[in-house]
Amino acid sequence: MVESSPARLHGIVIGIVQGVNFRWFTQRRAADLGLVGYVRNRSDGSVEFVAEGTRDALERLLDVVRVGPASAVVENVDAQWRAPTGEYHRFEIRF
């Protein structure tokens, strides 16, 4: 079944996404969905995340980061699907 097969999602979130708890929001949602990977701020003002898990859980994460926390304004999410590497053991906030 495609929905439950493992996958990797790499995303760049553009908008007002720094200083609005976006990393914490993403980390909590990803952990709740059983995903592993990381989220971090980028120097250009965007937020980057890499998540691995089932395709279904990753689609759900993508849905929530397209909205973000209440104080964020998400303008765009550049999402790329890749094969999982298995290198992560939990979902963390990177600095």
Contacts in CASP RR format, 6 or more apart in sequence:
PFRMAT RR
TARGET T0000
AUTHOR 0000-0000-0000
METHOD contacts of the structure
MODEL  1
MVESSPARLHGIVIGIVQGVNFRWFTQRRAADLGLVGYVRNRSDGSVEFV
AEGTRDALERLLDVVRVGPASAVVENVDAQWRAPTGEYHRFEIRF
2 55 0 8 1.000
3 54 0 8 1.000
3 55 0 8 1.000
3 56 0 8 1.000
4 54 0 8 1.000
4 55 0 8 1.000
4 56 0 8 1.000
5 54 0 8 1.000
5 55 0 8 1.000
6 52 0 8 1.000
6 53 0 8 1.000
6 54 0 8 1.000
6 55 0 8 1.000
6 84 0 8 1.000
7 52 0 8 1.000
7 53 0 8 1.000
7 54 0 8 1.000
7 55 0 8 1.000
7 58 0 8 1.000
7 81 0 8 1.000
7 82 0 8 1.000
7 83 0 8 1.000
7 84 0 8 1.000
8 50 0 8 1.000
8 51 0 8 1.000
8 52 0 8 1.000
8 53 0 8 1.000
8 58 0 8 1.000
8 81 0 8 1.000
8 82 0 8 1.000
8 83 0 8 1.000
8 84 0 8 1.000
8 85 0 8 1.000
9 49 0 8 1.000
9 50 0 8 1.000
9 51 0 8 1.000
9 52 0 8 1.000
9 58 0 8 1.000
9 61 0 8 1.000
9 62 0 8 1.000
9 79 0 8 1.000
9 80 0 8 1.000
9 81 0 8 1.000
9 82 0 8 1.000
10 48 0 8 1.000
10 49 0 8 1.000
10 50 0 8 1.000
10 79 0 8 1.000
10 80 0 8 1.000
10 82 0 8 1.000
11 48 0 8 1.000
11 49 0 8 1.000
11 50 0 8 1.000
11 65 0 8 1.000
11 77 0 8 1.000
11 78 0 8 1.000
11 79 0 8 1.000
11 80 0 8 1.000
12 42 0 8 1.000
12 46 0 8 1.000
12 47 0 8 1.000
12 48 0 8 1.000
12 77 0 8 1.000
12 78 0 8 1.000
13 22 0 8 1.000
13 46 0 8 1.000
13 47 0 8 1.000
13 48 0 8 1.000
13 49 0 8 1.000
13 65 0 8 1.000
13 74 0 8 1.000
13 76 0 8 1.000
13 77 0 8 1.000
14 46 0 8 1.000
14 74 0 8 1.000
14 75 0 8 1.000
14 76 0 8 1.000
14 77 0 8 1.000
14 78 0 8 1.000
15 45 0 8 1.000
15 46 0 8 1.000
15 72 0 8 1.000
15 73 0 8 1.000
15 74 0 8 1.000
15 75 0 8 1.000
15 76 0 8 1.000
16 71 0 8 1.000
16 72 0 8 1.000
16 73 0 8 1.000
17 45 0 8 1.000
17 46 0 8 1.000
17 47 0 8 1.000
17 68 0 8 1.000
17 72 0 8 1.000
17 73 0 8 1.000
17 74 0 8 1.000
18 41 0 8 1.000
18 45 0 8 1.000
18 46 0 8 1.000
18 47 0 8 1.000
20 69 0 8 1.000
20 71 0 8 1.000
20 72 0 8 1.000
21 69 0 8 1.000
21 71 0 8 1.000
21 72 0 8 1.000
22 39 0 8 1.000
22 47 0 8 1.000
22 68 0 8 1.000
22 69 0 8 1.000
22 72 0 8 1.000
23 39 0 8 1.000
23 40 0 8 1.000
23 41 0 8 1.000
23 47 0 8 1.000
23 93 0 8 1.000
24 93 0 8 1.000
25 64 0 8 1.000
25 68 0 8 1.000
25 69 0 8 1.000
25 72 0 8 1.000
26 39 0 8 1.000
26 47 0 8 1.000
26 49 0 8 1.000
26 61 0 8 1.000
26 64 0 8 1.000
26 65 0 8 1.000
26 68 0 8 1.000
27 39 0 8 1.000
27 91 0 8 1.000
27 92 0 8 1.000
27 93 0 8 1.000
29 61 0 8 1.000
29 64 0 8 1.000
29 65 0 8 1.000
30 36 0 8 1.000
30 37 0 8 1.000
30 39 0 8 1.000
30 49 0 8 1.000
30 51 0 8 1.000
30 61 0 8 1.000
30 91 0 8 1.000
31 90 0 8 1.000
31 91 0 8 1.000
33 57 0 8 1.000
33 60 0 8 1.000
33 61 0 8 1.000
34 53 0 8 1.000
34 57 0 8 1.000
34 91 0 8 1.000
35 51 0 8 1.000
35 52 0 8 1.000
35 53 0 8 1.000
35 57 0 8 1.000
35 58 0 8 1.000
35 61 0 8 1.000
35 91 0 8 1.000
36 51 0 8 1.000
36 52 0 8 1.000
36 53 0 8 1.000
36 86 0 8 1.000
36 88 0 8 1.000
36 89 0 8 1.000
36 90 0 8 1.000
36 91 0 8 1.000
37 49 0 8 1.000
37 50 0 8 1.000
37 51 0 8 1.000
37 52 0 8 1.000
37 88 0 8 1.000
37 90 0 8 1.000
37 91 0 8 1.000
37 92 0 8 1.000
38 49 0 8 1.000
38 50 0 8 1.000
38 88 0 8 1.000
38 91 0 8 1.000
38 92 0 8 1.000
38 93 0 8 1.000
38 94 0 8 1.000
39 47 0 8 1.000
39 48 0 8 1.000
39 49 0 8 1.000
39 91 0 8 1.000
39 92 0 8 1.000
39 93 0 8 1.000
39 94 0 8 1.000
40 47 0 8 1.000
40 48 0 8 1.000
40 49 0 8 1.000
40 93 0 8 1.000
40 94 0 8 1.000
40 95 0 8 1.000
41 47 0 8 1.000
41 48 0 8 1.000
41 95 0 8 1.000
42 48 0 8 1.000
49 65 0 8 1.000
50 88 0 8 1.000
51 58 0 8 1.000
51 61 0 8 1.000
51 91 0 8 1.000
52 58 0 8 1.000
52 84 0 8 1.000
52 85 0 8 1.000
52 86 0 8 1.000
52 88 0 8 1.000
53 84 0 8 1.000
62 77 0 8 1.000
62 79 0 8 1.000
65 74 0 8 1.000
65 77 0 8 1.000
66 74 0 8 1.000
66 77 0 8 1.000
67 74 0 8 1.000
68 74 0 8 1.000
END
